Amino acid sequence: MVSGVKLQGSGSSGSEKGFTLFELLVVIVIISISLAICTVALAPGLGGAVSRTSAKRVATTLARARNLAVSEARPYYVHLSEDGLRIVAYDGTLKERVSLPRGTSIGPGGGSTVSFYPRGGSSGGSFEVLDTETGKRRHSITVDPATGRVRVL
């Protein structure tokens, strides 16, 4: 006896402490089912995060083109297609190419162009970031023609 604790050998007739293999398997199955349920419940929220990121990327690209137009006192154009955007200078030089994450696209239709002018104005426009898997609109992006301000709704 050490400090009031009785040590038992392996051959003792006392009850053994621990878990059986069956009990461990039951716990593993319960944890697996719980994880599967959580994954299914959280999946729609992840799609919203991807489209939100895409919308912010589009808005940032549009705002960058406006800033370039104002700072360089030259027009800049942003060509929008279903898979991404291109910032093009007044002389046709490609300044920047931005691609969208997988599973999102810009609508309605590709081939749209937004012009940004040296005084801050723009040709204006309204676009939507779409979830390509469901085809649903996730976020709207507007460009004010008078000020060139870009907003994500």
N, C-alpha and C positions, 0 to 999 in steps of 0.2 A: 504494500500500500504506500502510495506517495501522495502526501497532502490530502488524504481522504478520497482519492480516486482509485478505484479498483481496476486493474488491468486484467483482461481476460485473454486467454490464449485462443488459438484457432480451433481447438478441440472443445471449447466450452459449450455448455448447453444453453447459454443466454441467447436472447434475440439479437440477430445480426442487423446492423444499420446499413442503409444503402438503398439503391434502386435496382429493380430487375430490368432486364433487357426489354421486356414487354412494356413496362412503364415508360422507359426512355423513348421507345418507338411511338407510343401514344402521344407523348408530348411533342415529338418532332412532327407528327401528322397534324396535330392541332395548330402548331406554329405555321406550317406550310399552307394550310387552309386559310388562316388569318392573313398571311401575306398575299395570297391569291385574291382574296376579297378586297384588300386595300389597294392592290394594283388596279383592279377593275374600277374601283370607285374613284381613283385619282387620275386615271387616264384622260378623261375629258379636260381636266384642268391643265394638263401638260400641253394639249393642243392649243389652248388659249394662250399659253405662255409663248409658244413658238410664233403664233400669228402676231402677238403683241410685239415681240422682238422684230419681226419683219416690218410691221408698221412703223416702228421707231427708226429702223434702218432706212426706210424710204423717206420719212420725214427729215432725217438728218442729212441725207443726200440732197434733197431739195433745198434745204436751208444752206447747205454748203455751196451749192451752185449760185444761190442768191448772193451770198457773201462774196464769192469770187467776182460776180458781175459788178457789185458795188465797189469793191476794193480795187479792181483793175479797170474800172470805168469802161467795160466792154460787155456786150451781151453774152450770156451763156444759155445753153439749152440742155434740158434733161430729157432723154428719150427713155420712155418706159415701155418695157415689154413684159410678157408674162413671167419670164424667168429672172428679170433684174432690171437695172437701170444703168444708163451711161451718161456721164456729164461730158458735154462737148463744147469746146470753145467756139467763139464767133467765126473762126477761120476753119472750122471742121476738125480741129485737133482733139483727139480723145484725151480728156484729163483724168477721168476716173471711171472704173467699171465696178459696179456693186451687184453681187448676186444675192438672191434670196435663199433662205433655208429651205431644205427639202420639205415638201408638204404644203407650201404656200405659193401664191401667185398674185399678180396685180391685175385687177379688172376695173372696169369692163373693157375687155379687148386689149390687145397689145398695140404697139405702134403709136401711142400717144406721145406728144411732146409738150413740155412746159418751157416757155421762154422767160428768162430773167433779164431785166434791163438795168443799165448803170445807175438809174435813180432809185432803184429798189422795187419798182413795180414788176409785174409779171403778166403773162397771158392768162393766168389763173387755171383752175381745174379742180376736179374732184375725182378721187380714185378710191378703190376698195382693195383691201388685202383679203384674199379668199383662202379658205381652207380647201386644198385640192382634193382631199379625201372625201369630204362631205359636200363640197360645192357651196357651202354657206359663207356669207359675208361675215367677217370677224371685226374689222376696223375700217373706218372711213378716214381719208386724208384729204384735206382741202387746202388749196393755195389761193389766197386772196389776190385778185388782180390789181388792186390799187396799191397795196403795201408789199405784196410778195410774201406775207406771213404764212407760215405752214402750220397747220393744226391737225392733230390726231384726235379723232372722236371715237 
